[in-house]
Amino acid sequence: MKRESFLSEIRADWRACFERDPAARHWLEVLLAYPGFHAILAHRILHRVHRAGLPVLARVGAHVVRFLTGIEIHPAAEIGAGFFIDHGMGVVIGETTEIGRNCTLYQGVTLGGTSLQRGKRHPTLEDNVVVGAGAAILGAIVIGANTKVAAGAVVVKSAPANSTVVGVPGRVVFVDGKRVREPVVPQVDMPDPTTEALTALGKRVEELEARLREVEGSRGTPTL
């Protein structure tokens, strides 16, 4: 990921607050009462501390920021300029996460890993990705540029650029503004557990009736 200067990143993060949140009306309000901005400002500093070879100090600093803002960002995560976290409580960004320019996360978003192995295990978000409240993007997958992830989605597979991802597990429903048609399996080719259970029950009843007739016949009892 191409790195920009510290001041350039902060200026872009600052502008993002006003561009993407209509509730941001005054610079002092953002400076004092926006935990998302506080968290990314601290991360810009702690990321450089981490890269300078002081990972323990950076982690302790990130822990303090988490306590103050409710947002947990690993200091090793790579985050591009113009990053915006709206509300922010419960946001978690893992160690090997890579986030492009001008991305937006809402509260409760998790960018997490699915492996205990070292190396790349967290997602990559390309430029201009928006992730809705409570969504989870898990594993070393890539979410393409300009993609929107719906609130509450759980994404475990990569998504192409300019797409919309919804559901659990997450599935792509729009690409380049066009609806993605999922293949429909004909009903005749799909197992119907209810029909199968009724068929098995019918066979069992027939077997029991046959055995009953045999027993009655052996005793000489007239059958109906």
C-alpha positions as CSV (number, residue, x, y, z in Angstrom):
1,M,0.0,0.0,0.0
2,K,1.3,3.4,-0.9
3,R,2.0,5.5,2.2
4,E,1.3,9.2,2.4
5,S,2.7,11.7,4.8
6,F,1.2,11.8,8.3
7,L,-0.3,15.2,7.8
8,S,-1.8,14.3,4.5
9,E,-3.5,11.2,6.1
10,I,-4.8,13.2,9.0
11,R,-6.2,16.0,6.8
12,A,-8.0,13.4,4.7
13,D,-9.4,11.7,7.8
14,W,-10.6,15.1,9.1
15,R,-12.3,16.0,5.8
16,A,-14.0,12.6,5.8
17,C,-15.8,13.4,9.0
18,F,-17.6,16.3,7.4
19,E,-18.1,14.7,4.0
20,R,-19.7,11.5,5.3
21,D,-21.5,12.5,8.4
22,P,-24.3,15.2,8.1
23,A,-24.3,15.5,11.9
24,A,-20.8,17.0,11.9
25,R,-21.5,20.7,12.0
26,H,-18.6,22.3,13.8
27,W,-14.8,21.5,13.8
28,L,-14.7,21.7,17.6
29,E,-17.5,19.1,17.9
30,V,-15.5,16.6,15.7
31,L,-12.2,17.4,17.6
32,L,-13.8,16.7,21.0
33,A,-16.6,14.3,20.5
34,Y,-15.8,11.9,17.6
35,P,-14.3,8.7,18.8
36,G,-13.8,7.4,15.3
37,F,-11.5,10.4,14.5
38,H,-9.7,10.0,17.8
39,A,-9.1,6.3,17.1
40,I,-7.7,6.8,13.6
41,L,-5.6,9.7,14.8
42,A,-4.1,7.6,17.5
43,H,-3.6,4.7,15.1
44,R,-1.6,6.9,12.7
45,I,0.8,7.5,15.5
46,L,0.9,4.0,17.0
47,H,1.3,2.5,13.5
48,R,4.5,4.4,13.1
49,V,5.7,3.4,16.6
50,H,5.0,-0.2,15.7
51,R,7.0,0.1,12.4
52,A,9.8,1.7,14.4
53,G,10.4,-1.6,16.2
54,L,8.4,-0.9,19.4
55,P,5.5,-3.3,19.1
56,V,4.8,-3.6,22.8
57,L,4.5,0.1,23.3
58,A,2.3,0.3,20.3
59,R,0.0,-2.4,21.6
60,V,-0.3,-0.8,25.0
61,G,-1.2,2.5,23.4
62,A,-3.8,0.7,21.2
63,H,-5.2,-0.9,24.4
64,V,-5.6,2.5,26.0
65,V,-7.3,3.9,22.8
66,R,-9.7,0.9,22.9
67,F,-10.6,1.7,26.5
68,L,-11.3,5.4,25.6
69,T,-13.1,5.0,22.3
70,G,-14.5,1.4,22.2
71,I,-12.6,0.9,18.9
72,E,-9.8,-1.7,18.7
73,I,-7.3,-1.3,15.9
74,H,-4.2,-3.3,15.9
75,P,-1.2,-1.0,15.4
76,A,0.2,-3.2,12.5
77,A,-3.0,-2.7,10.4
78,E,-2.4,-0.7,7.2
79,I,-5.1,2.0,6.7
80,G,-5.2,4.4,3.9
81,A,-6.1,8.1,4.1
82,G,-9.6,9.4,4.3
83,F,-10.7,6.6,6.7
84,F,-14.0,7.2,8.6
85,I,-15.6,5.3,11.5
86,D,-19.1,6.4,12.2
87,H,-20.1,6.1,15.9
88,G,-17.5,3.3,16.1
89,M,-18.4,1.4,19.3
90,G,-17.4,-2.3,18.9
91,V,-15.3,-1.9,15.8
92,V,-12.4,-4.4,15.6
93,I,-9.6,-4.3,13.0
94,G,-7.1,-7.1,13.0
95,E,-3.3,-7.1,12.7
96,T,-2.9,-8.0,9.0
97,T,-5.9,-6.0,7.8
98,E,-5.3,-3.7,4.8
99,I,-7.7,-0.8,4.1
100,G,-7.5,1.4,1.0
101,R,-8.3,5.1,0.7
102,N,-11.7,6.7,1.6
103,C,-13.2,3.6,3.3
104,T,-16.1,3.8,5.8
105,L,-17.0,1.5,8.7
106,Y,-20.0,1.7,10.9
107,Q,-20.4,0.6,14.5
108,G,-19.8,-3.0,15.4
109,V,-17.8,-4.0,12.3
110,T,-15.3,-6.8,12.6
111,L,-12.4,-7.2,10.2
112,G,-11.2,-10.5,11.6
113,G,-9.2,-13.6,10.9
114,T,-10.1,-17.2,10.6
115,S,-6.7,-18.8,11.0
116,L,-4.2,-19.2,13.9
117,Q,-1.3,-19.3,11.5
118,R,1.0,-16.3,11.2
119,G,1.0,-14.3,8.1
120,K,-1.9,-12.7,6.2
121,R,-5.1,-13.8,7.8
122,H,-7.3,-10.6,7.8
123,P,-9.2,-9.0,5.0
124,T,-8.1,-6.4,2.4
125,L,-10.5,-3.6,1.6
126,E,-9.8,-1.7,-1.5
127,D,-10.6,2.0,-2.0
128,N,-14.0,3.4,-1.2
129,V,-15.5,0.4,0.5
130,V,-18.4,0.9,2.9
131,V,-19.2,-1.7,5.6
132,G,-22.5,-1.5,7.4
133,A,-23.2,-1.8,11.1
134,G,-22.5,-5.1,12.7
135,A,-21.0,-6.7,9.6
136,A,-18.1,-9.1,9.9
137,I,-15.5,-9.7,7.1
138,L,-13.4,-12.7,8.0
139,G,-10.3,-14.2,6.6
140,A,-7.6,-13.2,4.1
141,I,-10.2,-12.2,1.4
142,V,-10.4,-9.1,-0.8
143,I,-13.3,-6.8,-1.0
144,G,-13.1,-4.9,-4.3
145,A,-13.1,-1.1,-4.7
146,N,-16.4,0.7,-4.3
147,T,-18.1,-2.3,-2.8
148,K,-20.9,-1.9,-0.2
149,V,-21.3,-4.6,2.6
150,A,-24.8,-4.6,4.1
151,A,-25.4,-4.3,7.9
152,G,-25.2,-7.6,9.6
153,A,-23.6,-9.5,6.7
154,V,-20.9,-12.1,7.4
155,V,-18.5,-12.2,4.5
156,V,-16.1,-15.1,4.1
157,K,-15.4,-14.9,0.4
158,S,-13.9,-12.2,-1.8
159,A,-16.2,-9.8,-3.6
160,P,-15.5,-8.1,-6.9
161,A,-15.3,-4.3,-7.3
162,N,-18.4,-2.2,-7.6
163,S,-20.6,-4.9,-5.9
164,T,-23.1,-5.1,-3.1
165,V,-22.8,-7.9,-0.5
166,V,-25.7,-9.0,1.8
167,G,-26.6,-11.9,4.0
168,V,-25.2,-14.7,6.2
169,P,-23.0,-16.0,4.7
170,G,-22.4,-12.9,2.5
171,R,-23.3,-13.2,-1.1
172,V,-22.9,-10.7,-4.0
173,V,-26.3,-9.5,-5.2
174,F,-25.3,-6.6,-7.4
175,V,-22.2,-6.0,-9.6
176,D,-21.8,-2.7,-11.5
177,G,-25.5,-1.9,-10.7
178,K,-26.8,-5.1,-12.2
179,R,-28.5,-7.8,-10.2
180,V,-26.7,-11.1,-10.0
181,R,-28.9,-14.0,-10.8
182,E,-28.1,-17.1,-8.7
183,P,-28.7,-20.5,-10.5
184,V,-31.9,-22.1,-9.5
185,V,-31.9,-25.8,-8.9
186,P,-35.1,-27.5,-10.2
187,Q,-37.4,-28.6,-7.4
188,V,-37.5,-32.2,-8.9
189,D,-33.8,-32.5,-8.3
190,M,-33.9,-31.3,-4.7
191,P,-34.5,-33.8,-1.8
192,D,-37.7,-33.2,0.1
193,P,-37.2,-34.4,3.7
194,T,-40.9,-34.2,4.5
195,T,-41.9,-36.4,1.5
196,E,-39.1,-38.9,2.3
197,A,-40.2,-39.2,5.9
198,L,-43.9,-39.8,4.9
199,T,-42.8,-42.4,2.4
200,A,-40.7,-44.3,5.0
201,L,-43.6,-44.1,7.4
202,G,-46.1,-45.5,4.9
203,K,-43.8,-48.4,4.1
204,R,-43.5,-49.1,7.9
205,V,-47.2,-49.1,8.3
206,E,-47.6,-51.6,5.4
207,E,-45.0,-53.9,7.0
208,L,-46.8,-53.8,10.3
209,E,-50.2,-54.5,8.7
210,A,-48.7,-57.5,6.9
211,R,-47.2,-58.9,10.0
212,L,-50.5,-58.4,11.9
213,R,-52.4,-60.4,9.2
214,E,-49.8,-63.2,9.5
215,V,-50.3,-63.4,13.2
216,E,-54.1,-63.3,13.0
217,G,-54.0,-66.0,10.3
218,S,-51.8,-68.3,12.4
219,R,-54.3,-68.1,15.3
220,G,-57.3,-68.6,13.1
221,T,-58.7,-65.2,14.0
222,P,-61.0,-63.8,11.3
223,T,-59.6,-60.7,9.7
224,L,-61.6,-57.7,8.7
